[in-house]
Amino acid sequence: MSKRERRRRRAVVEVYSTLVIIAMVVSLSYLVYSQAPRPTSSGHLVFLNNIRRVFDSPPLVHVAINSSAPDTVVEVEIDEASSSDGILALVGSSYTPVKYLCAEGATTFFSVYAAAPGELVVNADGESWVDGYAASSLRVDAGWHEIILSGALSCEIALPGGQALTFPGSGVSSIPFIGRLESRSFALYLPFTGTRHQLRILFSGGVDSFEIQ
């Protein structure tokens, strides 16, 4: 084979390889775009949910939600329990609202607001999680952060800077979520009993309802 023919063959291979890469990129872009939530013709929000188990003991489920437009979470309902009635808690195999950040025989979950980055500290005589991490303290960014307390009779939460939180009070929300108040992406960790539960998240512009099992 002459040098000219070798160069021609190499050029053909390079062109073919480039076309294959372009086709792969286009296919991947289409896949991502086709899975992204987009508003309906009526303007209603559309949601894309991703649910996965992150711990077996205790069982925790990570729920990630992407909406087709920026919006605000206004209420979280699990079965018959609503965040509008208090702090959500898992007691036995059912969810119920309570009036305290921690309660005997219960796993409570809620969010707190950090106005500035720094160390978020949880002092409790039970187990604690911050943004899904099993920890009593965690360095966080500014925004909302989810706290889970299990089997705690007493608890105290201090924001970056040392401010202690109480419920009801500013800086504490019975809506458990992580991130900014208004966003297209939301996440929460849900203490789970292993049976089926109906999760309903109300936004100011729509409702996302699905089953977790």
N, C-alpha and C positions, 0 to 999 in steps of 0.2 A: 504493500500500500504506500502510495507516494505521500510526501509531506503535505501537499495541497489537499489530498483526500482526507487525511487525518484531521487537518484543520477544519474542513467542511463538516466532518462527522461530529467533531467536538462542538462546533457552533450549533448544529442541529440538536444535540443533547442538551446544551445550555438553554436553548430556546424552549425546548420541551419541558425541562425542569422548572423554568420560570413560569410557564403556563400552568403547570400542576400546582405550584405554590399559590398563584393568583386564584385559581379555582378553589383551593382549600380555604383561603382567606374569605372569599366571597361567600362560600357555603357557611362558614362559621359565623360571619356577620349576619347572614340571613337567619340562622338559627337563633342567635341572641336576640335579634330584632323581633322575630316571630313569637318569642316567648315573653317579651317585655309587655307589661300591661299597657293598654292604650284606652283612652276614653271612648265610650260608646257614642253613637251619633246623637243621642239625647243629652250628652254631657255628663252622664253618671260616671262615678268612679269605677274602675275595674281593678281587681286585686290579684296579685300573684303570691301564693303562700308557699313557704318552705318549712316543713316540720321535721325535726329529727331529735332523737333521744341523745342526751349528752352524758347522763349518769344513770347507773342502775341502782345505786344505794347511796342516798335516796334517789328515787326516780325523778329526773328532771327532763323536761322537754323544752327545746329551743324553738321558738316560733318567730320566723322572719317574714315580714310582710312588705311588699312593694306595691305602691298605689300608682295609678296612671297620672296623678297630678298631686302637687303638694297639698296636704290637708292636716287636720288636727284630730287626735284621738280625744273623744269626749266621754267615753264610757267603755268598760270591759265587763262582759257578762260570761259567767261560766255556769252552765246549767241554769239554776234559778237564782244564783248569787250575783249581785251587781256591785260594782265599785262605787256607785252612787249612794249606797247604803252604808259604806264603811270600808275598812281594810279587808281585802279578800284573804280568806284563810282556808286551808285544807284541814278538816277535822275528820279523822277516820277515813272514810271513802267518799265524803261529800264536801262541797265547798259552801262556805257561809261567810257573811260579812261580820266583822267584829269592830269594836270601838277602840282597840289598842294596837300598838305597833307589834307587840308580842303577847301571846296568850298560852296558858298551860294546855298541853296536849294538842297544840295546833301548829301548823306551819303557815306563817303569814308572809305575804309578798306585796310590795308596794314600791314606790319610787321617791327619791329625794332629789332636790335640785342643788347643784353646786354652781355658784355664780362665777367661780374662778377655779383653775386647776390646782390640784394639791392632794393631800392625803385625806381620804374619807375613812373614818374610824368607827367600828361597831363594837361596843362593849355589851356582851350578852352572856348569860349563863347557859346558853344552848348553842346549837350549830348556826353558822351564819354564812351567807354567800353575798358577794357584791358583783353585780354584772355577770353572774354565772360562775364566778370563781369562789371556791371554798376558802374564805379568808375573813379575818376580822378587821383588816385594813387593806386599802388599795389606793394607789395613786390614780386619780381620775382627771379627765378633762372637764371643762365647763359643760353643763348640760344636765339632763335627767339620768339617774342611775337607779337600777333596780336592786332592792334589798330583799333577801329571803331569810327569815328567822324560823328555826325549828326547835320546839321543845324548850323555849326560853320563858322563864318566869319574870325576869327583869331584863331590860335592854335600854341602851342609850346610844344614839347616833350623833357623831360630831362631824360637821362639814369641814372642808379645808379652811383653816383659820380658827377652828375650835368652837364654832357656834353649835350648841346642842339643839336637837330637834325634838318636838313633841307633836302629838296628833290629838285633836286637830290643831293645825298651825301652819304658818307659811313655810314653804320649803319642803313640805311633805304632800304627796299626792296618793290617793287610794288607787289611782290608775297605774298599774305596773308596766313600765316600758323604759327603754333605753334610747337616748338620743335627744334631738331637739323637739320642742313642742309642736312645731309645724315642719313637716318633712314629707318626702316620698317613700322613705324607708323607716320601718319600725321593727323593733325586736323586743321580745320578752322571754323570760324563763318561767315555766309553769311547773310547780310541784304536781306530780302525777301519781294516780293510784293504780294504774294498769288496766282500768276499765274504761268504757267509752264515756266521753264527755263532750258536750256541745259548747264551743267557744264562739262568742259573738262580740265583735269589736265595732263600736259605733264611732263613725267619723262625722265631722260636721257636714260632709258632702255625700255620705253613703254608709253602707253597712257591709261588713265582711263577716260571713258566718260559715263555719265549717266544723267538722267532727274530728276529735283527736282520740285515737285508740292505740 
